[in-house]
Amino acid sequence: MLMMKFNFFIKRKVLMMEYISKCLKFFFLLLGFLLFCNAINAEKVNIPNSTTSNLKDTLNIYHQMLNDTSDDLMENHPADDIYNNIWTSERLNPYHFPVDSLPDSVRIDCSNFILPIYGKVTSKFGRRRYRYHYGIDLKLNVGDSVRCAFEGKVRIIDYEHGGYGHYVVVRHNNGLETVYAHLSKVLVELNQIIGAGEVIALGGNTGRSTGPHLHFEMRYLGNAIDPDNLVDFEKGSIRQFSYLITKKNTFKYQKDLESLQMARYHVVHKGDTLSLIASRYGTTVKQLCNLNQISSKKLLKPGQKIRVR
């Protein structure tokens, strides 16, 4: 309940500041127009110089207020108290909050969720043979619009040649962070305030990618969450307006991840068979088949990796 109240307060504060900023911009333009009109007609109606001077002073005051409001929006980051005021564009996960250190449960407001893109799920969250897939892949065409899932602020814009390609990370007012990867073009700037559903990039096929798609992640304090827990991608809608993060259920994949990290692999050489490999590592062919999800009749190729434990 406390977390929901805090999220509501932050959300209301950001929206209010954005509204004030827009109002000040309107007044700024209006006063500029009035000043322009007075400058043109000053000689015709003999307006005293003091009146024009007062207008200029008022205009300067509003201009300073607008700058102060913009600075305030830029300096305050979403969910600062949750993230211990850590804000950096250098690393995806600079927080060092292991799952064991997280609260037993945290409720997240998902009411303003917008699907980043409507597309078929081509790869789910979870284990991929020798590594872990921390998000969901959604099929798209190069150039398709990619939208921000929640309102928030852009924390990272970067490029990874052997990984994400062009990608964007956004911190949200509800405490989540989302990752959008393999983009062809980024349309936002670092530290930019973003609304839910706002187009932030164009889909692509950059980085480690075998075809055009959006790699989409959700994270809490740096720890990945299966997006399918929150979103029904087939229907294109949020499963529930409020999601309860728990150590027991949300991060149950951690045991599988630890097992993967402790795994040992054998690189196949010419002449190797499952029987020979099993004998070498003190295991059985059946166990090797289960670990690698292969048939006992599968032909091994030199250079192939076989998990042995």
N, C-alpha and C positions, 0 to 999 in steps of 0.2 A: 504494500500500500504506500509506504514511504517513497519507494522508487517510482511508482506511478505518479505521485504528486510532484516529485522532483522533475520527472520527464515532462509533465504538463507545464510546470513553471518555466523550464528552459525553452520549450516549444513556444509558449506564449510570449516570452521575452524576445526571442529572435523575430517572431512575426511582428511584434509591436515595433521593434527597432527598424525592421524593414519598412513598415508602414510610415513611421516618422520620417525615414530617409526619403521615401517617395514624395511625401507632403512637402518636405523642405525643397526638394528638387523643383516641385511645381511652383512654390513661392519664389524660388530663385529665378525661374524663367519668367514668371509674371512681373517681378520687380525689374528684371532686365528689360522687358518690353516697355514698361512704364518709363524707365529711365531713357530709353531710346526715343520714345515719343516726346518726352519733355525736352530732350536735347534738340529735336527737330523744331519744336514749336516755341522754344524759349524766347527767341527774338520777336516772334509775332505777338505773343501775349505778355511779353515782358515779365516772365517768371523770375522772381528774385534768385540770385545765385545761392542764397542760403537754402532754398527749397531743394534745388538740385543737389546741393552738398549733403543735405539730410537724407535724400534718397540714396545717395552713394554710400553713406555711412550705414544705413539700414541694410543695404544690399551686402555690404562687407560682413555685417554681423551674421546674417543668414548664411552666407557662404562659409563662414567659420564654423557655425553650428552644423552645417552639412558635413564638413570635413571631420569634425569631432565625432559625429554619429557614425560615419563610415569607418573611422579608426576604431571605434568601440566594437563595431561588428567584426572587424578583422582581427582584433586582439583576443576576443572571447571565442573559445573553441567548444564545440558540443561535448557534453558529458565530461567536462574537465575534472570533476570530483571523482568520477569512476576511474579515470585514467591517470589519476595523481598528477594532473597538469602536464603530462607528457605529450608533446606534439612535435613530430619531426617528419620531414619528407625524405629521410635517408633510408629507412628500413620499413619493410612491411610489418614486422612484429618486433618493436623495440621494448615491449612492456615487461617481459620476463615474469608473467603471472601464470605459473603452471596450474593445471586443473585443480590440484589438491588445495591450492590457496584461494580458490574462488568461493563465494558464498554457496551454501547448500542449494539455494534457489533464488532466482531473480526473474521478475516478471517484466516482459518487454512489450511496449505498445507498438502494435503493427497495423493500427487502424488506417494509416494513410499510405499503405504500401501500393506501389505501382510496378507492374511487371516490366523488367528492363527491355524485354523483346518477346514477341510471340513467336515461338519456334519449338520444334520437336526436340525433346531431350535425347541427345546422342550418346551421352556418357554420364553416369550417375556418380555421386559421392561415394568414395570408398577405395578399397585396395585395387591396385593395378599391377599385378604380377610382382615386380620388384620395388614398387614405390606406391605412394599414397596419393589419391586424387582428392584434393580438399574442396572441390566445388562441383558444380553441375555445368555440363556443356549444352548449349542451346544452338540449334542450327539456324543459320542466317545467310544472307547474301552480302557480299562485300558492298559497303556503302549504306546498309540499313541503319536506321536511327537506333541508338542505344540510350535508354532513359534511366535516370537515377531512381533507385527503388524507394528511398525515403528522403525527406528533407535533411540537409546536412551541410557539410563543408568539405571541400576537396583537400585531402591531406597529402596525397602522392600523385605525381604524374611522372612516369618513367618508361624506360624501354629495357627489356631483357631479350637478348638475341637467342639464347637457348632455353627460354622459358615462356614468360607471359607475353613477350612481344611488347607492343604499346599497351600500357595499362594505366588505370586510374583507381585510386583508393579514396573512398569517401567516409568520413566519420559522421554518424547520425545523432540526432538529439535523443533518440531512444537508447543509446549506448552501444548499438551495433556498428560495425564497419563492414562495408561491402567492397568487393574487388571486381573490376570489369577488365578482362584481358583479351589479347589477340586483336586489338582494335586497329583499324586502318588510319584513323584520324581522331585526335582528341580536340574537342570543341570548347573546353573550359580551361580555366587558369588555376594555378596553385592558390589555395586559401579562398577560393571563390565560394560564396554562399549559394547553395543549390536547392531548388524546390523539388518535391516529389513529382516524378514524371517529366522533369526537364531533360531535354536531350543533351547528353554530355559527350557523346562520341559517335563515330560511325563504325559499324562492324567490319571485321577484316579477317586476315589469315596470317598475322605476323607472329614471329617467335617460333616456339616449338609447337607447330600445328600441322595437321594433315589435311585440313580443309577449312573453309570459312565457318566460323562458329564463335559464340561468346562463351568464354569461361567465366562463370559467375560464382563468387564466394560470399559467405556471410561469416563474420567473426565477432567474438566477444572477448575483449581483453587479449586479443591475439590468437585465441583458440578457435579453430574452425568449427562451424556448425553446419550440419547437413541442411541445405536450403529446402529440401523436400519436407523437412519437419514443419516448416512454416508456410510453404507455398504448394498449391496444387497446380503444377505446371501444365497439366493436360487441360484443366479448365481455365487456367490463366488468372487465378484468384488466390487470395490469402486463405489459409485454412481456418484461422481464428484471429480475431482482432487483438487478442492479448496472448502472448506465448510465454510459457513458464520454462525458463532454462534451469535444468537440474544437473548436478554432477552425475547422478545415477543413470539418467536416460539420454540427455543431450550429448554427453561425452563418453558414452559406453564404448565407442570405437577405439578409445585410447589403448585398451588391452590388446586389440588386434594390431594397432600401430606399434606398440612396444614389442610385440612378437615379431613384427616385420623388421624392426630395427635390430633385433638380436639374431635375425636369420643369417644363415651361412650358405654360400653358394659355391658350386663347382663349375668351372668353365670347361666345357666339353672339348676334348681333343680327338683327333682321328683314331678310330678304333674303340672309343668308349661306348659302353652299353649301360643300360639301367642296372643290370645285374652287377657289372664291375664297379660302378659308382656306389651302389648300395653296399657292396662288400667292403669297399675302401673306407666308408664312413660309418660302418657298423649299424646300418639300418636295413630296410627291406625295400623291394621294388614297389610293393603296395603303398608303403609310406611315401616314397618319392612321387608316385603318381598322385596321391592325395594332396601333397604339398604343392605340386606344380599343376594340378588339374589337367593331367594328360593321361593318355592310354598307355598301357604296358607295351603295346605294339608300335608306339610312336618311334620314328627314326630320328636319331639325334644328329645335329649338324655341328661341325667344329665351330667354336666360338659361342655357342649357345650357353646360356646360364641355367643351371639346374639347382633349385633349392634343395639342400640336403638336411637342414634342421631349422 
